[in-house]
Amino acid sequence: MGVLMTQCSNLPLASSNAEQWEQWHKNLVKCVGRGKANDLFLRLWQKRGAVGTDASTIQLRQYLGTQGLVLTTGGLKKTSDFFVGVGDFFGGGLSALGTGMKILWYGLVGALVIGVFGLIYLIIAKPETAGRIAGAVATKGKSEALIGATK
């Protein structure tokens, strides 16, 4: 019991990484139970100002979620968590594919993203051209045929 108490009293610093915070929480649960461990964890987390640090990883927040704790995150962390989740979703499905298929998949996604940004640029830089293109797409090219006939 002495070694475990020493591990529980070995408090993480503001500069501690996510793995150290997680291990300290696991030790606390063994020492004082989950409820008290969660309370002590949150108190020290807020006191150390670890909310905005690199220790606030998605893995740590997922582990703490399984323990009944929810760490608040800012907008940038939420965005990065979203993209990590999307990457996990698609990456999990792509892990069964070979490297060549992954390259092809990421190439197609990249081309789609570039196309969307090109369309946004066109709408902003040349709205009349974008309007003509939208009209042509909506009417399956018939509007362009009419415009060409009137010129």
Long-range contacts (C-beta under 8 A, 24 or more apart in sequence): 4-30, 4-31, 5-31, 7-31, 8-32, 11-44, 12-44, 12-48, 12-50, 12-55, 13-48, 14-48, 14-49, 14-50, 14-53, 15-53, 16-50, 16-55, 17-54, 17-55, 18-54, 18-55, 18-56, 18-57, 18-59, 18-60, 20-55, 21-45, 21-50, 21-55, 21-60, 22-59, 22-60, 22-63, 22-64, 25-63, 25-64, 25-67, 29-67, 34-67, 34-68, 37-67, 38-67, 38-68, 38-69, 41-69, 42-69, 45-71, 58-84, 58-85
